[in-house]
Amino acid sequence: MAVGSMVFVFFCSQPGFGNILDSKKYSRIIWNYLETLCAFGPRNPGSEGYRETLNLIRKVGEKYADQVVEQPFLVRTSSEGTQAMTNLELRFQGTQGGAPILIGAHFDTRPFADEDPDPANRLKPILGANDGGSGTAILLGLAQYLSQHPVARPVHLVLFDGEDFGAKGSGLNLLGSTYYAQQLAKQERVPYWVLVIDMVGDKDLQIFKETHSLKGSSSFLDKIYRVARDQGVGALKEETKYTIFDDHYPFHRMGIPSTVLIDFDYPYWHTLQDTLDKCSIESMISIFSVVVKTIEDL
């Protein structure tokens, strides 16, 4: 998909995010990141695409962040086997200090397409344009934005590993966020708020209020939805529809206000059809804009 005049027209009606030139600029930046990620191929742990993604995140962090923190960890996958994984955190100091806002997304993609309608495809790794790609691309775009437009509070952009690693019922999911939360529990300072962005690239974007988010972070959810209404972003729906165990959940269990923005009505979830042509820069930049305005107001 090319980013051109159609995006310009779309953003003429979107108040609250910089100006039209900024909107066009960050549309291109985010879409280019998504194209790059998809060009790497599947990005499941241990794959070449996974290694290229780690290197891309490092380069973006070294260029734009105040500090890059790597958090390697090992996951026991069986009685005899382990898998090395890494969370990457891009830290921005902010202008006034205080407890940081943690914005997270998982960069790994699923090692097998277990929801694919064709049984022959179910052991193949997915491309994960939306599931893994869209959230990562937005966080990389946020890194560039925050380097040029710092907000009051510190912001930690955390790219989680291992969210989509294991089969159903294996317990080998949310691995990076769980490990990060465990390490956080050893520290005295916790995030002011955790926001997780996952699967927000769907052309037919519909994000409902997730129940853990509503229970544990209702005031922050209200802020997001107020910004979305002000910006005319209709993809954020007022209704509650799903209870989702995503990367926000380990923090929610700790009592930290934690929110996930996710469109779980994505028909290509965990299939080989989760490809770039199913994604929309209009969807992604609308979420980017809402997140930027929300954190600027905190």
ZADO-1210 file (C-alpha; in nm, 4 decimals, padded with zeros to 6 digits):
<atoms>
<atom x="00.0000" y="00.0000" z="00.0000" code="MET" pos="1"/>
<atom x="00.1339" y="00.3396" z="-00.0906" code="ALA" pos="2"/>
<atom x="00.1036" y="00.6296" z="00.1495" code="VAL" pos="3"/>
<atom x="-00.0047" y="00.9318" z="-00.0512" code="GLY" pos="4"/>
<atom x="-00.2861" y="01.1763" z="-00.1014" code="SER" pos="5"/>
<atom x="-00.5449" y="00.9470" z="00.0548" code="MET" pos="6"/>
<atom x="-00.3661" y="00.9748" z="00.3901" code="VAL" pos="7"/>
<atom x="-00.3497" y="01.3552" z="00.3536" code="PHE" pos="8"/>
<atom x="-00.7258" y="01.3781" z="00.3055" code="VAL" pos="9"/>
<atom x="-00.7893" y="01.1435" z="00.5973" code="PHE" pos="10"/>
<atom x="-00.5854" y="01.3543" z="00.8360" code="PHE" pos="11"/>
<atom x="-00.7393" y="01.6852" z="00.7417" code="CYS" pos="12"/>
<atom x="-01.0269" y="01.5808" z="00.9683" code="SER" pos="13"/>
<atom x="-00.8103" y="01.4557" z="01.2572" code="GLN" pos="14"/>
<atom x="-00.7572" y="01.7335" z="01.5152" code="PRO" pos="15"/>
<atom x="-00.5114" y="01.7157" z="01.8021" code="GLY" pos="16"/>
<atom x="-00.2041" y="01.5603" z="01.6369" code="PHE" pos="17"/>
<atom x="00.0602" y="01.8116" z="01.5333" code="GLY" pos="18"/>
<atom x="-00.0153" y="01.9327" z="01.1838" code="ASN" pos="19"/>
<atom x="-00.0823" y="01.7816" z="00.8442" code="ILE" pos="20"/>
<atom x="00.2858" y="01.7646" z="00.7590" code="LEU" pos="21"/>
<atom x="00.3580" y="01.5729" z="01.0819" code="ASP" pos="22"/>
<atom x="00.0676" y="01.3395" z="01.0092" code="SER" pos="23"/>
<atom x="00.1999" y="01.2626" z="00.6633" code="LYS" pos="24"/>
<atom x="00.5553" y="01.2277" z="00.7965" code="LYS" pos="25"/>
<atom x="00.4677" y="00.9769" z="01.0684" code="TYR" pos="26"/>
<atom x="00.2329" y="00.7863" z="00.8410" code="SER" pos="27"/>
<atom x="00.5275" y="00.7221" z="00.6110" code="ARG" pos="28"/>
<atom x="00.7617" y="00.6420" z="00.8977" code="ILE" pos="29"/>
<atom x="00.5295" y="00.3878" z="01.0593" code="ILE" pos="30"/>
<atom x="00.4307" y="00.2231" z="00.7323" code="TRP" pos="31"/>
<atom x="00.7952" y="00.1971" z="00.6288" code="ASN" pos="32"/>
<atom x="00.8740" y="00.0215" z="00.9566" code="TYR" pos="33"/>
<atom x="00.5897" y="-00.2231" z="00.8979" code="LEU" pos="34"/>
<atom x="00.7081" y="-00.2917" z="00.5422" code="GLU" pos="35"/>
<atom x="01.0599" y="-00.3520" z="00.6727" code="THR" pos="36"/>
<atom x="00.9397" y="-00.5915" z="00.9420" code="LEU" pos="37"/>
<atom x="00.7329" y="-00.7879" z="00.6925" code="CYS" pos="38"/>
<atom x="01.0278" y="-00.8017" z="00.4517" code="ALA" pos="39"/>
<atom x="01.2212" y="-00.9804" z="00.7279" code="PHE" pos="40"/>
<atom x="00.9671" y="-01.2633" z="00.7055" code="GLY" pos="41"/>
<atom x="00.8413" y="-01.4542" z="01.0118" code="PRO" pos="42"/>
<atom x="00.9994" y="-01.3194" z="01.3300" code="ARG" pos="43"/>
<atom x="00.9570" y="-01.6104" z="01.5691" code="ASN" pos="44"/>
<atom x="01.2405" y="-01.6644" z="01.8213" code="PRO" pos="45"/>
<atom x="01.5501" y="-01.8149" z="01.6664" code="GLY" pos="46"/>
<atom x="01.4614" y="-01.7217" z="01.3077" code="SER" pos="47"/>
<atom x="01.6626" y="-01.4925" z="01.0818" code="GLU" pos="48"/>
<atom x="01.3717" y="-01.2468" z="01.0760" code="GLY" pos="49"/>
<atom x="01.3773" y="-01.2413" z="01.4552" code="TYR" pos="50"/>
<atom x="01.7480" y="-01.1538" z="01.4615" code="ARG" pos="51"/>
<atom x="01.6970" y="-00.8807" z="01.2017" code="GLU" pos="52"/>
<atom x="01.4119" y="-00.7371" z="01.4077" code="THR" pos="53"/>
<atom x="01.6262" y="-00.7234" z="01.7213" code="LEU" pos="54"/>
<atom x="01.8938" y="-00.5390" z="01.5246" code="ASN" pos="55"/>
<atom x="01.6382" y="-00.2933" z="01.3837" code="LEU" pos="56"/>
<atom x="01.5027" y="-00.2137" z="01.7306" code="ILE" pos="57"/>
<atom x="01.8571" y="-00.1654" z="01.8619" code="ARG" pos="58"/>
<atom x="01.9427" y="00.0742" z="01.5795" code="LYS" pos="59"/>
<atom x="01.6253" y="00.2778" z="01.6314" code="VAL" pos="60"/>
<atom x="01.6935" y="00.2912" z="02.0052" code="GLY" pos="61"/>
<atom x="02.0558" y="00.3958" z="01.9595" code="GLU" pos="62"/>
<atom x="01.9465" y="00.6735" z="01.7233" code="LYS" pos="63"/>
<atom x="01.6498" y="00.8149" z="01.9134" code="TYR" pos="64"/>
<atom x="01.6283" y="00.6962" z="02.2760" code="ALA" pos="65"/>
<atom x="01.8046" y="00.8418" z="02.5781" code="ASP" pos="66"/>
<atom x="01.8896" y="00.4890" z="02.6897" code="GLN" pos="67"/>
<atom x="01.8531" y="00.1384" z="02.5483" code="VAL" pos="68"/>
<atom x="01.8184" y="-00.1485" z="02.7946" code="VAL" pos="69"/>
<atom x="01.8398" y="-00.5116" z="02.6862" code="GLU" pos="70"/>
<atom x="01.6873" y="-00.7753" z="02.9075" code="GLN" pos="71"/>
<atom x="01.7947" y="-01.1263" z="02.8003" code="PRO" pos="72"/>
<atom x="01.6325" y="-01.4269" z="02.9610" code="PHE" pos="73"/>
<atom x="01.6030" y="-01.8017" z="02.9119" code="LEU" pos="74"/>
<atom x="01.2770" y="-01.9937" z="02.8816" code="VAL" pos="75"/>
<atom x="01.2602" y="-02.3639" z="02.9552" code="ARG" pos="76"/>
<atom x="01.0611" y="-02.5131" z="02.6677" code="THR" pos="77"/>
<atom x="01.0858" y="-02.8772" z="02.7786" code="SER" pos="78"/>
<atom x="01.2610" y="-03.0927" z="03.0350" code="SER" pos="79"/>
<atom x="01.5767" y="-03.0669" z="02.8248" code="GLU" pos="80"/>
<atom x="01.5431" y="-02.7574" z="02.6079" code="GLY" pos="81"/>
<atom x="01.5647" y="-02.3815" z="02.6553" code="THR" pos="82"/>
<atom x="01.5078" y="-02.0818" z="02.4307" code="GLN" pos="83"/>
<atom x="01.6997" y="-01.7569" z="02.4611" code="ALA" pos="84"/>
<atom x="01.4802" y="-01.4445" z="02.4422" code="MET" pos="85"/>
<atom x="01.5312" y="-01.0708" z="02.4820" code="THR" pos="86"/>
<atom x="01.3145" y="-00.7754" z="02.5788" code="ASN" pos="87"/>
<atom x="01.4332" y="-00.4390" z="02.4491" code="LEU" pos="88"/>
<atom x="01.3473" y="-00.1152" z="02.6271" code="GLU" pos="89"/>
<atom x="01.3882" y="00.2306" z="02.4746" code="LEU" pos="90"/>
<atom x="01.3850" y="00.4920" z="02.7504" code="ARG" pos="91"/>
<atom x="01.3000" y="00.8603" z="02.7185" code="PHE" pos="92"/>
<atom x="01.3656" y="01.0836" z="03.0180" code="GLN" pos="93"/>
<atom x="01.0751" y="01.3249" z="02.9840" code="GLY" pos="94"/>
<atom x="01.0921" y="01.6892" z="03.0862" code="THR" pos="95"/>
<atom x="00.9532" y="01.6761" z="03.4401" code="GLN" pos="96"/>
<atom x="01.0373" y="01.3328" z="03.5795" code="GLY" pos="97"/>
<atom x="00.8124" y="01.1073" z="03.7859" code="GLY" pos="98"/>
<atom x="00.7124" y="00.7450" z="03.7469" code="ALA" pos="99"/>
<atom x="00.7401" y="00.6362" z="03.3832" code="PRO" pos="100"/>
<atom x="00.4678" y="00.5501" z="03.1382" code="ILE" pos="101"/>
<atom x="00.5412" y="00.2033" z="02.9966" code="LEU" pos="102"/>
<atom x="00.4183" y="00.1508" z="02.6407" code="ILE" pos="103"/>
<atom x="00.4631" y="-00.2049" z="02.5204" code="GLY" pos="104"/>
<atom x="00.4165" y="-00.4250" z="02.2161" code="ALA" pos="105"/>
<atom x="00.5382" y="-00.7735" z="02.1303" code="HIS" pos="106"/>
<atom x="00.7796" y="-00.7998" z="01.8390" code="PHE" pos="107"/>
<atom x="00.7809" y="-01.1791" z="01.8072" code="ASP" pos="108"/>
<atom x="00.5493" y="-01.3623" z="01.5680" code="THR" pos="109"/>
<atom x="00.3809" y="-01.6976" z="01.6156" code="ARG" pos="110"/>
<atom x="00.5961" y="-02.0009" z="01.5239" code="PRO" pos="111"/>
<atom x="00.2965" y="-02.1873" z="01.3799" code="PHE" pos="112"/>
<atom x="-00.0289" y="-02.0922" z="01.2082" code="ALA" pos="113"/>
<atom x="-00.2503" y="-02.3008" z="01.4339" code="ASP" pos="114"/>
<atom x="-00.5692" y="-02.1124" z="01.3361" code="GLU" pos="115"/>
<atom x="-00.5147" y="-02.1443" z="00.9611" code="ASP" pos="116"/>
<atom x="-00.8140" y="-02.2947" z="00.7775" code="PRO" pos="117"/>
<atom x="-00.5765" y="-02.5211" z="00.5814" code="ASP" pos="118"/>
<atom x="-00.4366" y="-02.7980" z="00.8059" code="PRO" pos="119"/>
<atom x="-00.1287" y="-02.8178" z="00.5832" code="ALA" pos="120"/>
<atom x="-00.0306" y="-02.4683" z="00.6972" code="ASN" pos="121"/>
<atom x="-00.0674" y="-02.5107" z="01.0700" code="ARG" pos="122"/>
<atom x="00.2955" y="-02.5919" z="01.1456" code="LEU" pos="123"/>
<atom x="00.4308" y="-02.3008" z="00.9404" code="LYS" pos="124"/>
<atom x="00.5363" y="-01.9721" z="01.1058" code="PRO" pos="125"/>
<atom x="00.3156" y="-01.6712" z="01.0403" code="ILE" pos="126"/>
<atom x="00.4300" y="-01.3399" z="00.8927" code="LEU" pos="127"/>
<atom x="00.2405" y="-01.1457" z="01.1584" code="GLY" pos="128"/>
<atom x="00.1951" y="-00.8180" z="00.9728" code="ALA" pos="129"/>
<atom x="-00.0766" y="-00.7161" z="01.2168" code="ASN" pos="130"/>
<atom x="-00.0061" y="-00.9544" z="01.5057" code="ASP" pos="131"/>
<atom x="00.3442" y="-00.8501" z="01.6072" code="GLY" pos="132"/>
<atom x="00.4109" y="-00.6085" z="01.3229" code="GLY" pos="133"/>
<atom x="00.1630" y="-00.3255" z="01.3738" code="SER" pos="134"/>
<atom x="00.2399" y="-00.2671" z="01.7417" code="GLY" pos="135"/>
<atom x="00.6145" y="-00.2830" z="01.6832" code="THR" pos="136"/>
<atom x="00.5960" y="-00.0370" z="01.3938" code="ALA" pos="137"/>
<atom x="00.3974" y="00.2094" z="01.6064" code="ILE" pos="138"/>
<atom x="00.6471" y="00.1882" z="01.8950" code="LEU" pos="139"/>
<atom x="00.9369" y="00.2493" z="01.6564" code="LEU" pos="140"/>
<atom x="00.7492" y="00.5506" z="01.5216" code="GLY" pos="141"/>
<atom x="00.6905" y="00.6688" z="01.8781" code="LEU" pos="142"/>
<atom x="01.0652" y="00.6480" z="01.9435" code="ALA" pos="143"/>
<atom x="01.1310" y="00.8938" z="01.6645" code="GLN" pos="144"/>
<atom x="00.8431" y="01.1190" z="01.7737" code="TYR" pos="145"/>
<atom x="00.9492" y="01.1300" z="02.1396" code="LEU" pos="146"/>
<atom x="01.3065" y="01.2160" z="02.0475" code="SER" pos="147"/>
<atom x="01.1744" y="01.5324" z="01.8837" code="GLN" pos="148"/>
<atom x="00.8680" y="01.5988" z="02.1028" code="HIS" pos="149"/>
<atom x="00.9471" y="01.4932" z="02.4625" code="PRO" pos="150"/>
<atom x="00.6540" y="01.4673" z="02.7019" code="VAL" pos="151"/>
<atom x="00.6512" y="01.5542" z="03.0716" code="ALA" pos="152"/>
<atom x="00.6765" y="01.2044" z="03.2159" code="ARG" pos="153"/>
<atom x="00.9495" y="00.9542" z="03.1299" code="PRO" pos="154"/>
<atom x="00.8324" y="00.7052" z="02.8674" code="VAL" pos="155"/>
<atom x="00.9703" y="00.3526" z="02.8410" code="HIS" pos="156"/>
<atom x="00.8922" y="00.1802" z="02.5123" code="LEU" pos="157"/>
<atom x="00.9236" y="-00.1932" z="02.5752" code="VAL" pos="158"/>
<atom x="00.9387" y="-00.4430" z="02.2892" code="LEU" pos="159"/>
<atom x="00.8386" y="-00.7719" z="02.4498" code="PHE" pos="160"/>
<atom x="00.9621" y="-01.1089" z="02.3328" code="ASP" pos="161"/>
<atom x="00.7769" y="-01.4391" z="02.3516" code="GLY" pos="162"/>
<atom x="00.4162" y="-01.3181" z="02.3674" code="GLU" pos="163"/>
<atom x="00.3083" y="-01.5599" z="02.0954" code="ASP" pos="164"/>
<atom x="00.5574" y="-01.8430" z="02.1480" code="PHE" pos="165"/>
<atom x="00.3723" y="-02.1440" z="02.2830" code="GLY" pos="166"/>
<atom x="00.0810" y="-02.3637" z="02.1858" code="ALA" pos="167"/>
<atom x="-00.2540" y="-02.3265" z="02.3570" code="LYS" pos="168"/>
<atom x="-00.2410" y="-02.4536" z="02.7131" code="GLY" pos="169"/>
<atom x="00.1386" y="-02.4780" z="02.7156" code="SER" pos="170"/>
<atom x="00.1892" y="-02.1836" z="02.9495" code="GLY" pos="171"/>
<atom x="00.4584" y="-02.0540" z="02.7132" code="LEU" pos="172"/>
<atom x="00.2962" y="-01.7237" z="02.6284" code="ASN" pos="173"/>
<atom x="00.3373" y="-01.3677" z="02.7591" code="LEU" pos="174"/>
<atom x="00.6943" y="-01.4700" z="02.8326" code="LEU" pos="175"/>
<atom x="00.8684" y="-01.1364" z="02.7908" code="GLY" pos="176"/>
<atom x="00.6097" y="-00.9312" z="02.9750" code="SER" pos="177"/>
<atom x="00.5933" y="-01.1858" z="03.2572" code="THR" pos="178"/>
<atom x="00.9710" y="-01.1795" z="03.2970" code="TYR" pos="179"/>
<atom x="00.9763" y="-00.7991" z="03.2851" code="TYR" pos="180"/>
<atom x="00.7029" y="-00.7793" z="03.5490" code="ALA" pos="181"/>
<atom x="00.8897" y="-01.0256" z="03.7712" code="GLN" pos="182"/>
<atom x="01.2024" y="-00.8098" z="03.7563" code="GLN" pos="183"/>
<atom x="00.9928" y="-00.4997" z="03.8180" code="LEU" pos="184"/>
<atom x="00.8527" y="-00.6554" z="04.1350" code="ALA" pos="185"/>
<atom x="01.2075" y="-00.6537" z="04.2787" code="LYS" pos="186"/>
<atom x="01.2283" y="-00.2749" z="04.2411" code="GLN" pos="187"/>
<atom x="01.0663" y="-00.0045" z="04.4499" code="GLU" pos="188"/>
<atom x="00.9516" y="00.2087" z="04.1577" code="ARG" pos="189"/>
<atom x="00.6736" y="00.0879" z="03.9294" code="VAL" pos="190"/>
<atom x="00.5282" y="00.2429" z="03.6135" code="PRO" pos="191"/>
<atom x="00.2675" y="00.5135" z="03.6423" code="TYR" pos="192"/>
<atom x="00.0684" y="00.3315" z="03.3751" code="TRP" pos="193"/>
<atom x="00.1203" y="00.0406" z="03.1359" code="VAL" pos="194"/>
<atom x="-00.0267" y="00.0610" z="02.7859" code="LEU" pos="195"/>
<atom x="00.0048" y="-00.2353" z="02.5493" code="VAL" pos="196"/>
<atom x="-00.0637" y="-00.2010" z="02.1766" code="ILE" pos="197"/>
<atom x="-00.1386" y="-00.5199" z="01.9839" code="ASP" pos="198"/>
<atom x="-00.3099" y="-00.5953" z="01.6502" code="MET" pos="199"/>
<atom x="-00.4114" y="-00.2401" z="01.5632" code="VAL" pos="200"/>
<atom x="-00.3402" y="-00.2530" z="01.1894" code="GLY" pos="201"/>
<atom x="-00.6658" y="-00.4127" z="01.0737" code="ASP" pos="202"/>
<atom x="-00.8335" y="-00.2231" z="00.7877" code="LYS" pos="203"/>
<atom x="-01.1654" y="-00.2655" z="00.9690" code="ASP" pos="204"/>
<atom x="-01.0332" y="-00.1518" z="01.3059" code="LEU" pos="205"/>
<atom x="-01.2680" y="-00.2024" z="01.6023" code="GLN" pos="206"/>
<atom x="-01.1238" y="-00.1830" z="01.9518" code="ILE" pos="207"/>
<atom x="-01.3560" y="-00.2644" z="02.2403" code="PHE" pos="208"/>
<atom x="-01.2901" y="-00.2007" z="02.6087" code="LYS" pos="209"/>
<atom x="-01.1114" y="-00.5080" z="02.7411" code="GLU" pos="210"/>
<atom x="-01.2334" y="-00.6215" z="03.0842" code="THR" pos="211"/>
<atom x="-00.8975" y="-00.6384" z="03.2708" code="HIS" pos="212"/>
<atom x="-00.8189" y="-00.2901" z="03.1368" code="SER" pos="213"/>
<atom x="-01.1564" y="-00.1592" z="03.2464" code="LEU" pos="214"/>
<atom x="-01.1209" y="-00.3088" z="03.5929" code="LYS" pos="215"/>
<atom x="-00.7640" y="-00.2010" z="03.6607" code="GLY" pos="216"/>
<atom x="-00.7180" y="00.1200" z="03.4634" code="SER" pos="217"/>
<atom x="-01.0607" y="00.2746" z="03.4098" code="SER" pos="218"/>
<atom x="-00.9414" y="00.6343" z="03.4522" code="SER" pos="219"/>
<atom x="-00.6700" y="00.5874" z="03.1903" code="PHE" pos="220"/>
<atom x="-00.9123" y="00.4112" z="02.9590" code="LEU" pos="221"/>
<atom x="-01.1457" y="00.7089" z="02.9945" code="ASP" pos="222"/>
<atom x="-00.8607" y="00.9428" z="02.8935" code="LYS" pos="223"/>
<atom x="-00.7850" y="00.7378" z="02.5812" code="ILE" pos="224"/>
<atom x="-01.1479" y="00.7302" z="02.4759" code="TYR" pos="225"/>
<atom x="-01.1912" y="01.1019" z="02.5412" code="ARG" pos="226"/>
<atom x="-00.8949" y="01.1739" z="02.3120" code="VAL" pos="227"/>
<atom x="-01.0327" y="00.9346" z="02.0498" code="ALA" pos="228"/>
<atom x="-01.3688" y="01.1150" z="02.0525" code="ARG" pos="229"/>
<atom x="-01.1964" y="01.4530" z="02.0263" code="ASP" pos="230"/>
<atom x="-00.9963" y="01.3307" z="01.7282" code="GLN" pos="231"/>
<atom x="-01.2933" y="01.1657" z="01.5599" code="GLY" pos="232"/>
<atom x="-01.1413" y="00.8178" z="01.5845" code="VAL" pos="233"/>
<atom x="-01.4447" y="00.5931" z="01.5695" code="GLY" pos="234"/>
<atom x="-01.2501" y="00.2670" z="01.5870" code="ALA" pos="235"/>
<atom x="-01.2510" y="00.2792" z="01.9682" code="LEU" pos="236"/>
<atom x="-01.5857" y="00.1371" z="02.0720" code="LYS" pos="237"/>
<atom x="-01.7469" y="00.2141" z="02.4072" code="GLU" pos="238"/>
<atom x="-01.8702" y="-00.1417" z="02.4595" code="GLU" pos="239"/>
<atom x="-01.6876" y="-00.4162" z="02.6500" code="THR" pos="240"/>
<atom x="-01.6481" y="-00.7357" z="02.4513" code="LYS" pos="241"/>
<atom x="-01.3440" y="-00.9456" z="02.5493" code="TYR" pos="242"/>
<atom x="-01.1324" y="-01.0620" z="02.8418" code="THR" pos="243"/>
<atom x="-00.7853" y="-01.0950" z="02.6924" code="ILE" pos="244"/>
<atom x="-00.4616" y="-01.2304" z="02.8377" code="PHE" pos="245"/>
<atom x="-00.2137" y="-01.0087" z="02.6598" code="ASP" pos="246"/>
<atom x="00.1116" y="-00.8426" z="02.7678" code="ASP" pos="247"/>
<atom x="-00.0750" y="-00.6027" z="02.9975" code="HIS" pos="248"/>
<atom x="-00.1956" y="-00.8889" z="03.2162" code="TYR" pos="249"/>
<atom x="00.1242" y="-00.9582" z="03.4210" code="PRO" pos="250"/>
<atom x="00.1221" y="-00.5900" z="03.5239" code="PHE" pos="251"/>
<atom x="-00.2518" y="-00.5921" z="03.5929" code="HIS" pos="252"/>
<atom x="-00.1951" y="-00.8821" z="03.8334" code="ARG" pos="253"/>
<atom x="00.0577" y="-00.6659" z="04.0201" code="MET" pos="254"/>
<atom x="-00.2024" y="-00.3944" z="04.0689" code="GLY" pos="255"/>
<atom x="-00.0415" y="-00.1544" z="03.8203" code="ILE" pos="256"/>
<atom x="-00.2960" y="00.0309" z="03.6030" code="PRO" pos="257"/>
<atom x="-00.2644" y="-00.1572" z="03.2742" code="SER" pos="258"/>
<atom x="-00.4498" y="-00.1199" z="02.9458" code="THR" pos="259"/>
<atom x="-00.4471" y="-00.3094" z="02.6192" code="VAL" pos="260"/>
<atom x="-00.5621" y="-00.1685" z="02.2867" code="LEU" pos="261"/>
<atom x="-00.6368" y="-00.4639" z="02.0610" code="ILE" pos="262"/>
<atom x="-00.8754" y="-00.5543" z="01.7812" code="ASP" pos="263"/>
<atom x="-00.9503" y="-00.9168" z="01.8565" code="PHE" pos="264"/>
<atom x="-01.2025" y="-00.9472" z="01.5723" code="ASP" pos="265"/>
<atom x="-00.9228" y="-00.9983" z="01.3202" code="TYR" pos="266"/>
<atom x="-01.0165" y="-01.2817" z="01.0829" code="PRO" pos="267"/>
<atom x="-00.6537" y="-01.3603" z="00.9911" code="TYR" pos="268"/>
<atom x="-00.5338" y="-01.4094" z="01.3487" code="TRP" pos="269"/>
<atom x="-00.2702" y="-01.6842" z="01.3733" code="HIS" pos="270"/>
<atom x="-00.3003" y="-01.7729" z="01.0044" code="THR" pos="271"/>
<atom x="-00.0664" y="-01.7378" z="00.7069" code="LEU" pos="272"/>
<atom x="-00.3038" y="-01.4700" z="00.5749" code="GLN" pos="273"/>
<atom x="-00.1886" y="-01.2148" z="00.8357" code="ASP" pos="274"/>
<atom x="00.0001" y="-01.0231" z="00.5668" code="THR" pos="275"/>
<atom x="00.0790" y="-00.6622" z="00.4802" code="LEU" pos="276"/>
<atom x="-00.2181" y="-00.6220" z="00.2452" code="ASP" pos="277"/>
<atom x="-00.4564" y="-00.6797" z="00.5399" code="LYS" pos="278"/>
<atom x="-00.3171" y="-00.3743" z="00.7213" code="CYS" pos="279"/>
<atom x="-00.4052" y="-00.0075" z="00.6965" code="SER" pos="280"/>
<atom x="-00.1877" y="00.2934" z="00.7732" code="ILE" pos="281"/>
<atom x="-00.5072" y="00.4869" z="00.8527" code="GLU" pos="282"/>
<atom x="-00.5803" y="00.2440" z="01.1365" code="SER" pos="283"/>
<atom x="-00.2252" y="00.2521" z="01.2689" code="MET" pos="284"/>
<atom x="-00.1751" y="00.6285" z="01.2562" code="ILE" pos="285"/>
<atom x="-00.5100" y="00.6871" z="01.4253" code="SER" pos="286"/>
<atom x="-00.3915" y="00.4794" z="01.7228" code="ILE" pos="287"/>
<atom x="-00.0514" y="00.6503" z="01.7132" code="PHE" pos="288"/>
<atom x="-00.2245" y="00.9893" z="01.7253" code="SER" pos="289"/>
<atom x="-00.4503" y="00.8913" z="02.0151" code="VAL" pos="290"/>
<atom x="-00.1562" y="00.7530" z="02.2138" code="VAL" pos="291"/>
<atom x="00.0573" y="01.0623" z="02.1502" code="VAL" pos="292"/>
<atom x="-00.2136" y="01.3014" z="02.2659" code="LYS" pos="293"/>
<atom x="-00.2971" y="01.0864" z="02.5696" code="THR" pos="294"/>
<atom x="00.0594" y="01.0709" z="02.7003" code="ILE" pos="295"/>
<atom x="00.1136" y="01.4389" z="02.6272" code="GLU" pos="296"/>
<atom x="-00.1795" y="01.5165" z="02.8575" code="ASP" pos="297"/>
<atom x="-00.0616" y="01.2987" z="03.1502" code="LEU" pos="298"/>
</atoms>
